[in-house]
């Protein structure tokens, strides 16, 4: 979770290849705020460019994460809840669930944007740390608010570790402890009408993050499709900046105007 009172602003990008159609570049702007020690809330603004087509705004997402246990344990659970109001042209692929497959992204933007989606997404975030390693497993449950649409299922898991556990005695940019490397795998598990791996897509991706001393972080992750339903290649990268004490600054600003 984000530290209480801190605001993190992030730009994230997802480039995807598209067999039988135009490649795309999806992107989102994220505002993440630590409301309390047990609650983090976020706003996402999504868009995408499909080459040889157009650039469009595809919707927004409201996310909340809740810590379920006060202290650290062998397994640390958190509850994730998200409301999505997006259209059918959204391609950020922040996660994969149900029967999301490559061919669904083939429709032109002008046609895909006519489909409107109002969805609720739930995740149980399970993480554990051991000797510098962090391992996380996230089962995903998504429900389109249309009564006729079934629940959709997905998963994500990952493991990461700093390149060095001992911090340098001097402030530095290229110290090994500023770099985190890992791997993640994610994909769909069908829906309530047709659960399982039939007509689902899955991805494997190495991940590297660089935490700069100036509170900037760079992330880079090339992803590779694992079956014929997946995009052959996804390239994700992001840049974020954390504003420490943002909540206190806003409270002081408004308090000073009284």
ChimeraX attribute file (.defattr): number of C-alpha atoms within 10 A of each C-alpha:
attribute: neighborCount
match mode: 1-to-1
recipient: residues
	/A:1	18
	/A:2	19
	/A:3	18
	/A:4	19
	/A:5	19
	/A:6	20
	/A:7	23
	/A:8	20
	/A:9	17
	/A:10	19
	/A:11	17
	/A:12	20
	/A:13	19
	/A:14	22
	/A:15	22
	/A:16	23
	/A:17	17
	/A:18	19
	/A:19	14
	/A:20	10
	/A:21	15
	/A:22	17
	/A:23	17
	/A:24	23
	/A:25	20
	/A:26	24
	/A:27	27
	/A:28	22
	/A:29	17
	/A:30	20
	/A:31	17
	/A:32	20
	/A:33	25
	/A:34	22
	/A:35	19
	/A:36	16
	/A:37	14
	/A:38	17
	/A:39	19
	/A:40	23
	/A:41	21
	/A:42	19
	/A:43	19
	/A:44	18
	/A:45	17
	/A:46	22
	/A:47	21
	/A:48	23
	/A:49	21
	/A:50	23
	/A:51	12
	/A:52	11
	/A:53	13
	/A:54	12
	/A:55	15
	/A:56	17
	/A:57	18
	/A:58	24
	/A:59	20
	/A:60	20
	/A:61	18
	/A:62	17
	/A:63	19
	/A:64	19
	/A:65	22
	/A:66	19
	/A:67	18
	/A:68	12
	/A:69	12
	/A:70	9
	/A:71	7
	/A:72	10
	/A:73	11
	/A:74	9
	/A:75	14
	/A:76	17
	/A:77	20
	/A:78	19
	/A:79	16
	/A:80	19
	/A:81	17
	/A:82	18
	/A:83	19
	/A:84	17
	/A:85	14
	/A:86	21
	/A:87	20
	/A:88	19
	/A:89	28
	/A:90	23
	/A:91	21
	/A:92	21
	/A:93	14
	/A:94	11
	/A:95	13
	/A:96	22
	/A:97	27
	/A:98	28
	/A:99	24
	/A:100	23
	/A:101	20
	/A:102	20
	/A:103	14
	/A:104	12
	/A:105	23
	/A:106	16
	/A:107	14
	/A:108	15
	/A:109	21
	/A:110	12
	/A:111	10
	/A:112	17
	/A:113	19
	/A:114	11
	/A:115	10
	/A:116	14
	/A:117	17
	/A:118	14
	/A:119	16
	/A:120	19
	/A:121	19
	/A:122	20
	/A:123	21
	/A:124	18
	/A:125	21
	/A:126	16
	/A:127	19
	/A:128	16
	/A:129	17
	/A:130	9
	/A:131	7
	/A:132	12
	/A:133	13
	/A:134	15
	/A:135	19
	/A:136	18
	/A:137	20
	/A:138	21
	/A:139	17
	/A:140	23
	/A:141	20
	/A:142	21
	/A:143	18
	/A:144	17
	/A:145	13
	/A:146	10
	/A:147	7
	/A:148	7
	/A:149	12
	/A:150	17
	/A:151	20
	/A:152	24
	/A:153	25
	/A:154	26
	/A:155	21
	/A:156	22
	/A:157	18
	/A:158	19
	/A:159	19
	/A:160	20
	/A:161	20
	/A:162	19
	/A:163	15
	/A:164	14
	/A:165	13
	/A:166	9
	/A:167	12
	/A:168	12
	/A:169	6
	/A:170	7
	/A:171	9
	/A:172	13
	/A:173	14
	/A:174	12
	/A:175	16
	/A:176	16
	/A:177	18
	/A:178	20
	/A:179	20
	/A:180	17
	/A:181	17
	/A:182	19
	/A:183	17
	/A:184	19
	/A:185	19
	/A:186	23
	/A:187	27
	/A:188	27
	/A:189	27
	/A:190	23
	/A:191	21
	/A:192	13
	/A:193	10
	/A:194	15
	/A:195	17
	/A:196	16
	/A:197	15
	/A:198	13
	/A:199	18
	/A:200	23
	/A:201	26
	/A:202	26
	/A:203	22
	/A:204	21
	/A:205	21
	/A:206	17
	/A:207	20
	/A:208	19
	/A:209	20
	/A:210	21
	/A:211	19
	/A:212	16
	/A:213	12
	/A:214	9
	/A:215	12
	/A:216	16
	/A:217	18
	/A:218	18
	/A:219	18
	/A:220	19
	/A:221	21
	/A:222	17
	/A:223	24
	/A:224	18
	/A:225	20
	/A:226	16
	/A:227	14
	/A:228	13
	/A:229	18
	/A:230	23
	/A:231	22
	/A:232	17
	/A:233	18
	/A:234	22
	/A:235	16
	/A:236	23
	/A:237	18
	/A:238	18
	/A:239	16
	/A:240	19
	/A:241	17
	/A:242	20
	/A:243	15
	/A:244	15
	/A:245	14
	/A:246	17
	/A:247	17
	/A:248	12
	/A:249	13
	/A:250	12
	/A:251	10
	/A:252	11
	/A:253	11
	/A:254	9
	/A:255	9
	/A:256	8
	/A:257	6
	/A:258	5
